[in-house]
Amino acid sequence: MAKHLVLVAGNIGAGKTSLTERLGERLGWRTAFESVADNPYLSDFYGDMGKWSFHLQVFFLGHRADQHLALAQDPQSTIADRSIYEDAYIFARALHHLGNLSERDYLAYRRLFDIVTNSLPSPDLLIYLRAPVSVLMKRINRRGRKMESGITEDYLALLESFYDDWIEVFDICPVLTICSDDLDFVHKKGHLDIVVQRIQDKLAGKEVIVFPENS
């Protein structure tokens, strides 16, 4: 069986962690998740975003590069909750846009990001989860995480616009876009079955086009 490296991308509340966990269980793939508990900059960042944004982004870049390499070198198929690419194209861009990351720091970070990512092995598939901002807000409020208490619909809409820009030009590997607003792969086995089949078809290079009758 071929070894695959799959990345799961998407806005806050899109369902990345849940999907990563269940795909890992179903397919027997090794899973990897975002580093939060051992992040030495996170609490400082939330206290003063303007001062600590650059430090936080550099930490995430190093963490995700290490994680990406480890997953690529693992003989077992692997799947990661969030990609290294989102750090620059979504979150660093948002910090810069909102004035928390200066132009000088943003350009320095992007130069370092390009050097690091250009040396990484390409993933085999990017799964992009999409959901309307209203759905994302309901999910975020439902799970009640303290660090997400300040997230607004305007911020999620800004991230969504950056995701749209990024996905439109992303060409490092095939992309499978899944609209997750009506998808319940946590409680409905049939929904997860459909997602698994689409992933396996995409990794195998299968594309099926069905024309309606009398067309």
Backbone as CSV, one residue per row, in Angstrom:
resi,resn,N_x,N_y,N_z,CA_x,CA_y,CA_z,C_x,C_y,C_z
1,MET,0.845,-1.192,0.000,0.000,0.000,0.000,0.886,1.250,0.000
2,ALA,0.541,2.216,-0.856,1.348,3.426,-0.988,1.255,4.283,0.263
3,LYS,2.360,4.958,0.573,2.388,5.878,1.713,1.931,7.259,1.239
4,HIS,1.081,7.912,2.027,0.562,9.221,1.660,0.758,10.214,2.798
5,LEU,0.973,11.476,2.416,0.966,12.590,3.356,-0.202,13.490,2.977
6,VAL,-1.174,13.596,3.881,-2.388,14.368,3.629,-2.482,15.483,4.667
7,LEU,-2.828,16.695,4.210,-2.999,17.845,5.092,-4.450,18.293,5.081
8,VAL,-4.968,18.658,6.251,-6.342,19.141,6.366,-6.299,20.633,6.672
9,ALA,-6.911,21.435,5.812,-6.902,22.887,5.957,-8.330,23.396,6.110
10,GLY,-8.452,24.603,6.653,-9.779,25.194,6.770,-9.851,26.212,7.882
11,ASN,-10.863,27.031,7.812,-11.070,28.115,8.772,-11.297,27.559,10.180
12,ILE,-11.249,28.423,11.169,-11.494,28.035,12.560,-12.926,27.510,12.686
13,GLY,-13.076,26.304,13.225,-14.401,25.730,13.388,-14.909,24.935,12.204
14,ALA,-14.059,24.742,11.194,-14.496,24.024,9.989,-14.602,22.518,10.202
15,GLY,-13.964,21.991,11.257,-14.041,20.556,11.536,-12.764,19.796,11.262
16,LYS,-11.637,20.496,11.212,-10.368,19.866,10.847,-9.938,18.776,11.828
17,THR,-9.996,19.093,13.118,-9.530,18.135,14.119,-10.398,16.882,14.136
18,SER,-11.710,17.070,14.087,-12.628,15.927,14.090,-12.394,15.033,12.882
19,LEU,-12.218,15.652,11.712,-12.003,14.856,10.505,-10.654,14.145,10.558
20,THR,-9.623,14.842,11.009,-8.289,14.236,11.109,-8.314,13.027,12.030
21,GLU,-8.946,13.167,13.188,-9.035,12.058,14.144,-9.744,10.853,13.534
22,ARG,-10.857,11.097,12.886,-11.648,9.986,12.356,-11.031,9.336,11.124
23,LEU,-10.372,10.121,10.301,-9.669,9.533,9.160,-8.487,8.697,9.628
24,GLY,-7.794,9.184,10.648,-6.687,8.409,11.203,-7.160,7.066,11.728
25,GLU,-8.290,7.083,12.454,-8.848,5.847,13.008,-9.310,4.914,11.894
26,ARG,-10.026,5.456,10.926,-10.619,4.638,9.862,-9.554,4.021,8.952
27,LEU,-8.568,4.830,8.577,-7.593,4.394,7.576,-6.295,3.862,8.182
28,GLY,-6.167,3.962,9.499,-4.940,3.494,10.142,-3.758,4.405,9.880
29,TRP,-4.032,5.697,9.680,-2.973,6.663,9.403,-2.500,7.309,10.707
30,ARG,-1.232,7.692,10.749,-0.705,8.440,11.880,-1.226,9.873,11.802
31,THR,-1.645,10.426,12.937,-2.216,11.770,12.960,-1.284,12.746,13.670
32,ALA,-1.391,14.029,13.293,-0.612,15.085,13.937,-1.503,16.315,14.086
33,PHE,-1.295,17.028,15.195,-2.163,18.157,15.497,-1.346,19.398,15.848
34,GLU,-2.051,20.529,15.896,-1.405,21.807,16.156,-0.841,21.847,17.576
35,SER,0.332,22.449,17.728,0.968,22.567,19.038,0.411,23.788,19.764
36,VAL,-0.269,23.550,20.886,-0.833,24.649,21.683,-0.275,24.624,23.099
37,ALA,-0.349,23.465,23.742,0.051,23.357,25.153,1.523,23.705,25.363
38,ASP,2.386,23.342,24.389,3.817,23.596,24.561,4.301,24.814,23.779
39,ASN,3.365,25.702,23.407,3.731,26.905,22.660,4.145,27.999,23.659
40,PRO,5.427,28.393,23.679,5.900,29.346,24.690,5.490,30.795,24.429
41,TYR,4.893,31.076,23.271,4.549,32.452,22.918,3.057,32.758,22.973
42,LEU,2.225,31.734,23.087,0.788,31.923,22.912,0.196,32.879,23.942
43,SER,0.517,32.698,25.213,-0.067,33.572,26.243,0.434,35.010,26.078
44,ASP,1.715,35.182,25.756,2.248,36.529,25.505,1.568,37.165,24.293
45,PHE,1.344,36.357,23.262,0.713,36.845,22.038,-0.679,37.394,22.325
46,TYR,-1.480,36.653,23.099,-2.831,37.125,23.396,-2.817,38.344,24.315
47,GLY,-1.716,38.539,25.061,-1.599,39.719,25.901,-1.184,40.959,25.133
48,ASP,-0.380,40.775,24.071,0.107,41.912,23.278,0.439,41.406,21.869
49,MET,-0.559,41.402,20.999,-0.387,40.833,19.658,0.637,41.596,18.830
50,GLY,0.668,42.909,18.975,1.613,43.708,18.203,3.060,43.385,18.538
51,LYS,3.328,43.081,19.787,4.683,42.804,20.227,5.133,41.390,19.892
52,TRP,4.196,40.418,19.941,4.586,39.013,19.887,4.169,38.276,18.614
53,SER,3.527,38.941,17.664,3.063,38.262,16.446,4.207,37.627,15.657
54,PHE,5.298,38.365,15.480,6.425,37.847,14.702,7.020,36.619,15.380
55,HIS,7.208,36.688,16.696,7.764,35.564,17.442,6.862,34.326,17.311
56,LEU,5.553,34.546,17.438,4.605,33.429,17.351,4.660,32.777,15.983
57,GLN,4.690,33.588,14.923,4.701,33.041,13.564,5.985,32.269,13.284
58,VAL,7.113,32.750,13.779,8.375,32.033,13.585,8.355,30.704,14.346
59,PHE,7.779,30.716,15.558,7.659,29.466,16.306,6.818,28.457,15.536
60,PHE,5.653,28.889,15.040,4.776,27.994,14.293,5.464,27.473,13.034
61,LEU,6.238,28.332,12.376,6.941,27.917,11.167,7.907,26.776,11.478
62,GLY,8.691,26.919,12.534,9.621,25.862,12.912,8.910,24.590,13.336
63,HIS,7.855,24.755,14.145,7.093,23.589,14.611,6.482,22.831,13.444
64,ARG,5.833,23.549,12.545,5.137,22.863,11.442,6.119,22.291,10.420
65,ALA,7.260,22.946,10.237,8.266,22.388,9.327,8.795,21.063,9.881
66,ASP,9.093,21.028,11.179,9.535,19.784,11.815,8.461,18.705,11.688
67,GLN,7.220,19.103,11.945,6.106,18.161,11.880,5.918,17.634,10.456
68,HIS,5.951,18.530,9.484,5.779,18.163,8.074,6.850,17.164,7.639
69,LEU,8.106,17.445,8.002,9.208,16.545,7.642,9.056,15.178,8.296
70,ALA,8.686,15.175,9.587,8.516,13.906,10.298,7.404,13.075,9.675
71,LEU,6.324,13.715,9.290,5.206,12.997,8.677,5.582,12.482,7.288
72,ALA,6.330,13.291,6.533,6.742,12.880,5.193,7.704,11.699,5.245
73,GLN,8.538,11.645,6.286,9.546,10.585,6.402,9.011,9.335,7.090
74,ASP,7.858,9.429,7.711,7.250,8.280,8.391,6.858,7.234,7.347
75,PRO,7.204,5.973,7.541,6.827,4.954,6.559,5.317,4.720,6.486
76,GLN,4.625,5.128,7.531,3.166,4.975,7.582,2.502,6.189,6.938
77,SER,1.319,6.024,6.349,0.571,7.169,5.838,0.205,8.085,6.992
78,THR,0.191,9.396,6.722,0.012,10.382,7.781,-0.986,11.449,7.359
79,ILE,-1.617,12.062,8.367,-2.560,13.147,8.110,-2.395,14.192,9.208
80,ALA,-2.338,15.471,8.819,-2.085,16.552,9.759,-3.252,17.525,9.802
81,ASP,-3.609,17.915,11.017,-4.618,18.934,11.257,-3.964,20.302,11.091
82,ARG,-4.247,20.965,10.015,-3.717,22.241,9.555,-2.372,22.069,8.865
83,SER,-2.134,22.922,7.858,-0.925,22.844,7.050,0.021,23.988,7.371
84,ILE,1.272,23.802,7.032,2.267,24.865,7.226,1.952,26.065,6.332
85,TYR,1.292,25.825,5.193,1.037,26.886,4.227,0.036,27.914,4.746
86,GLU,-0.898,27.472,5.572,-1.900,28.388,6.119,-1.282,29.440,7.028
87,ASP,-0.173,29.092,7.679,0.473,30.048,8.575,0.781,31.357,7.865
88,ALA,1.313,31.258,6.665,1.703,32.463,5.934,0.541,33.070,5.162
89,TYR,-0.146,32.235,4.376,-1.151,32.753,3.452,-2.441,33.174,4.132
90,ILE,-2.686,32.687,5.340,-3.912,33.051,6.046,-3.603,33.876,7.303
91,PHE,-2.894,33.282,8.256,-2.800,33.890,9.582,-1.771,35.016,9.671
92,ALA,-0.597,34.842,9.090,0.359,35.948,9.080,-0.183,37.101,8.236
93,ARG,-0.835,36.766,7.144,-1.449,37.804,6.306,-2.516,38.569,7.088
94,ALA,-3.308,37.855,7.891,-4.346,38.509,8.698,-3.726,39.405,9.759
95,LEU,-2.671,38.924,10.416,-1.990,39.746,11.418,-1.437,41.024,10.797
96,HIS,-0.884,40.901,9.605,-0.357,42.070,8.888,-1.493,43.014,8.494
97,HIS,-2.557,42.436,7.972,-3.711,43.220,7.535,-4.324,44.016,8.689
98,LEU,-4.348,43.416,9.878,-4.969,44.043,11.043,-4.008,44.946,11.818
99,GLY,-2.763,45.050,11.345,-1.807,45.956,11.957,-1.029,45.383,13.124
100,ASN,-1.121,44.073,13.336,-0.390,43.450,14.439,0.993,42.950,14.031
101,LEU,1.256,42.926,12.734,2.556,42.492,12.216,3.028,43.566,11.245
102,SER,4.131,44.216,11.569,4.609,45.340,10.752,5.009,44.850,9.362
103,GLU,5.093,45.788,8.440,5.507,45.461,7.075,6.901,44.835,7.071
104,ARG,7.806,45.385,7.853,9.172,44.869,7.926,9.184,43.431,8.440
105,ASP,8.476,43.190,9.547,8.437,41.841,10.120,7.714,40.864,9.204
106,TYR,6.658,41.338,8.552,5.893,40.474,7.650,6.757,40.021,6.468
107,LEU,7.496,40.957,5.877,8.348,40.616,4.735,9.493,39.688,5.165
108,ALA,10.049,39.928,6.350,11.123,39.059,6.857,10.592,37.649,7.102
109,TYR,9.395,37.573,7.679,8.779,36.266,7.925,8.485,35.550,6.611
110,ARG,7.918,36.244,5.636,7.573,35.612,4.361,8.816,35.109,3.629
111,ARG,9.923,35.831,3.723,11.164,35.385,3.094,11.645,34.091,3.740
112,LEU,11.586,34.027,5.066,11.973,32.819,5.782,11.016,31.676,5.471
113,PHE,9.730,31.973,5.428,8.722,30.968,5.100,8.976,30.353,3.729
114,ASP,9.256,31.182,2.742,9.498,30.677,1.380,10.722,29.755,1.335
115,ILE,11.784,30.140,2.033,12.995,29.312,2.059,12.701,27.949,2.692
116,VAL,11.984,27.967,3.806,11.674,26.724,4.525,10.753,25.826,3.697
117,THR,9.652,26.373,3.202,8.665,25.536,2.519,9.152,25.036,1.155
118,ASN,10.035,25.790,0.504,10.560,25.342,-0.782,11.432,24.096,-0.648
119,SER,11.915,23.835,0.555,12.757,22.658,0.781,11.975,21.461,1.312
120,LEU,10.666,21.627,1.535,9.862,20.542,2.103,9.317,19.635,1.004
121,PRO,9.187,18.329,1.287,8.531,17.442,0.324,7.058,17.815,0.169
122,SER,6.550,17.694,-1.034,5.150,18.057,-1.291,4.199,17.034,-0.676
123,PRO,3.071,17.505,-0.135,2.049,16.553,0.323,1.396,15.875,-0.878
124,ASP,0.671,14.796,-0.612,-0.027,14.088,-1.690,-1.432,14.621,-1.915
125,LEU,-1.993,15.238,-0.869,-3.362,15.758,-0.983,-3.592,16.810,0.090
126,LEU,-4.306,17.877,-0.292,-4.772,18.873,0.662,-6.291,18.777,0.712
127,ILE,-6.835,18.505,1.894,-8.280,18.505,2.088,-8.665,19.874,2.635
128,TYR,-9.527,20.570,1.908,-9.933,21.915,2.309,-11.389,21.875,2.768
129,LEU,-11.605,22.109,4.059,-12.958,22.131,4.624,-13.508,23.554,4.596
130,ARG,-14.712,23.705,4.043,-15.360,25.015,3.981,-16.697,24.962,4.688
131,ALA,-17.064,26.058,5.333,-18.386,26.196,5.952,-18.692,27.681,6.057
132,PRO,-19.980,28.072,5.976,-20.341,29.487,6.114,-19.908,30.042,7.470
133,VAL,-19.620,31.337,7.498,-19.163,31.978,8.726,-20.169,31.792,9.863
134,SER,-21.464,31.847,9.541,-22.484,31.684,10.585,-22.393,30.308,11.238
135,VAL,-22.091,29.297,10.457,-21.938,27.939,10.986,-20.673,27.844,11.837
136,LEU,-19.593,28.454,11.361,-18.340,28.455,12.126,-18.537,29.103,13.491
137,MET,-19.251,30.231,13.533,-19.483,30.925,14.800,-20.271,30.055,15.769
138,LYS,-21.283,29.354,15.275,-22.084,28.478,16.140,-21.214,27.370,16.723
139,ARG,-20.350,26.798,15.918,-19.474,25.725,16.387,-18.472,26.248,17.414
140,ILE,-17.908,27.418,17.150,-16.932,28.004,18.074,-17.588,28.316,19.417
141,ASN,-18.799,28.891,19.374,-19.510,29.207,20.616,-19.899,27.942,21.373
142,ARG,-20.245,26.886,20.622,-20.669,25.631,21.246,-19.526,24.970,22.002
143,ARG,-18.307,25.020,21.439,-17.205,24.332,22.110,-16.586,25.162,23.228
144,GLY,-16.825,26.475,23.233,-16.517,27.314,24.380,-15.070,27.354,24.820
145,ARG,-14.147,27.384,23.878,-12.738,27.484,24.246,-12.397,28.918,24.626
146,LYS,-11.682,29.070,25.755,-11.373,30.394,26.276,-10.587,31.232,25.275
147,MET,-9.598,30.613,24.603,-8.750,31.373,23.687,-9.494,31.808,22.422
148,GLU,-10.674,31.231,22.175,-11.460,31.597,20.994,-12.591,32.568,21.320
149,SER,-12.651,33.032,22.565,-13.780,33.856,23.005,-13.839,35.215,22.294
150,GLY,-12.702,35.684,21.787,-12.684,36.984,21.126,-12.882,36.929,19.618
151,ILE,-13.104,35.741,19.068,-13.269,35.594,17.617,-14.611,36.168,17.183
152,THR,-14.592,36.993,16.149,-15.816,37.621,15.642,-16.141,37.119,14.240
153,GLU,-17.367,37.382,13.803,-17.759,37.012,12.442,-16.922,37.772,11.411
154,ASP,-16.588,39.017,11.706,-15.769,39.813,10.776,-14.390,39.176,10.597
155,TYR,-13.800,38.689,11.688,-12.482,38.053,11.604,-12.556,36.764,10.794
156,LEU,-13.585,35.961,11.050,-13.746,34.714,10.295,-13.977,35.002,8.809
157,ALA,-14.735,36.065,8.516,-14.975,36.436,7.115,-13.681,36.881,6.440
158,LEU,-12.827,37.594,7.194,-11.525,37.993,6.647,-10.690,36.759,6.336
159,LEU,-10.621,35.813,7.276,-9.865,34.582,7.036,-10.432,33.827,5.843
160,GLU,-11.754,33.773,5.740,-12.382,33.065,4.622,-11.960,33.673,3.277
161,SER,-11.892,34.997,3.220,-11.482,35.647,1.968,-10.031,35.302,1.635
162,PHE,-9.190,35.190,2.670,-7.794,34.813,2.439,-7.689,33.342,2.023
163,TYR,-8.516,32.488,2.600,-8.545,31.084,2.178,-8.940,30.971,0.714
164,ASP,-9.946,31.741,0.299,-10.384,31.700,-1.102,-9.253,32.118,-2.036
165,ASP,-8.521,33.178,-1.662,-7.387,33.638,-2.470,-6.316,32.549,-2.567
166,TRP,-6.033,31.913,-1.445,-4.967,30.911,-1.380,-5.315,29.662,-2.187
167,ILE,-6.502,29.141,-1.978,-6.908,27.911,-2.665,-6.944,28.111,-4.176
168,GLU,-7.288,29.321,-4.603,-7.378,29.607,-6.041,-6.033,29.439,-6.739
169,VAL,-4.925,29.680,-6.032,-3.599,29.609,-6.662,-2.767,28.430,-6.149
170,PHE,-3.272,27.680,-5.182,-2.504,26.580,-4.597,-2.322,25.467,-5.635
171,ASP,-1.059,25.106,-5.911,-0.792,24.102,-6.944,0.298,23.109,-6.532
172,ILE,0.558,23.022,-5.229,1.614,22.128,-4.763,1.179,20.663,-4.842
173,CYS,-0.110,20.425,-4.654,-0.648,19.064,-4.727,-2.128,19.159,-5.061
174,PRO,-2.788,18.030,-5.373,-4.239,18.068,-5.603,-4.986,18.553,-4.364
175,VAL,-6.140,19.190,-4.595,-6.978,19.706,-3.509,-8.356,19.051,-3.583
176,LEU,-8.844,18.583,-2.442,-10.202,18.064,-2.329,-10.966,19.012,-1.418
177,THR,-11.912,19.760,-1.995,-12.706,20.712,-1.221,-13.980,20.034,-0.731
178,ILE,-14.240,20.136,0.566,-15.419,19.517,1.174,-16.205,20.602,1.892
179,CYS,-17.468,20.775,1.524,-18.349,21.703,2.221,-18.860,21.005,3.480
180,SER,-18.439,21.513,4.636,-18.683,20.785,5.881,-19.877,21.299,6.680
181,ASP,-20.631,22.288,6.135,-21.724,22.845,6.921,-22.837,21.832,7.187
182,ASP,-23.144,20.967,6.216,-24.171,19.941,6.403,-23.566,18.554,6.590
183,LEU,-22.257,18.513,6.763,-21.557,17.235,6.896,-21.413,16.892,8.375
184,ASP,-21.800,15.672,8.744,-21.682,15.232,10.137,-20.959,13.895,10.168
185,PHE,-19.627,13.953,9.960,-18.851,12.710,9.951,-18.563,12.223,11.361
186,VAL,-18.975,13.010,12.376,-18.798,12.577,13.762,-19.884,11.582,14.153
187,HIS,-21.132,11.879,13.787,-22.262,11.049,14.215,-22.858,10.186,13.104
188,LYS,-22.557,10.500,11.855,-23.157,9.760,10.743,-22.078,9.007,9.971
189,LYS,-22.077,7.693,10.128,-21.051,6.863,9.496,-21.073,7.020,7.976
190,GLY,-22.266,7.135,7.397,-22.380,7.253,5.952,-21.670,8.477,5.402
191,HIS,-21.677,9.585,6.169,-20.986,10.792,5.736,-19.474,10.572,5.708
192,LEU,-18.973,9.891,6.736,-17.537,9.600,6.768,-17.168,8.636,5.644
193,ASP,-18.049,7.687,5.347,-17.801,6.745,4.249,-17.609,7.491,2.928
194,ILE,-18.463,8.498,2.696,-18.385,9.274,1.456,-17.059,10.027,1.380
195,VAL,-16.679,10.661,2.493,-15.424,11.421,2.528,-14.236,10.497,2.281
196,VAL,-14.224,9.339,2.944,-13.125,8.378,2.769,-13.013,7.946,1.308
197,GLN,-14.145,7.671,0.675,-14.124,7.238,-0.724,-13.579,8.336,-1.636
198,ARG,-14.000,9.575,-1.397,-13.507,10.700,-2.210,-11.992,10.862,-2.043
199,ILE,-11.521,10.710,-0.815,-10.085,10.837,-0.555,-9.315,9.737,-1.263
200,GLN,-9.800,8.517,-1.156,-9.110,7.394,-1.794,-9.107,7.539,-3.311
201,ASP,-10.214,8.007,-3.874,-10.274,8.239,-5.325,-9.289,9.325,-5.741
202,LYS,-9.227,10.396,-4.956,-8.334,11.511,-5.289,-6.872,11.075,-5.221
203,LEU,-6.535,10.295,-4.199,-5.157,9.823,-4.058,-4.793,8.842,-5.169
204,ALA,-5.792,8.132,-5.671,-5.552,7.176,-6.747,-5.615,7.835,-8.121
205,GLY,-5.926,9.131,-8.155,-6.004,9.858,-9.416,-7.272,9.594,-10.198
206,LYS,-8.313,9.117,-9.500,-9.575,8.805,-10.180,-10.485,10.027,-10.192
207,GLU,-11.031,10.330,-11.335,-12.024,11.383,-11.474,-13.179,10.829,-12.293
208,VAL,-14.398,10.946,-11.778,-15.579,10.423,-12.467,-16.495,11.571,-12.821
209,ILE,-16.864,11.655,-14.083,-17.810,12.672,-14.550,-19.092,11.969,-14.975
210,VAL,-20.214,12.361,-14.376,-21.505,11.751,-14.686,-22.394,12.777,-15.350
211,PHE,-22.870,12.458,-16.567,-23.766,13.363,-17.283,-25.208,12.947,-17.034
212,PRO,-26.090,13.892,-16.747,-27.503,13.539,-16.546,-28.109,13.055,-17.844
213,GLU,-29.162,12.251,-17.700,-29.829,11.713,-18.885,-30.445,12.851,-19.698
214,ASN,-30.508,12.623,-21.006,-31.113,13.573,-21.957,-30.397,14.915,-22.000
215,SER,-29.118,14.908,-21.602,-28.371,16.171,-21.642,-27.783,16.381,-23.030
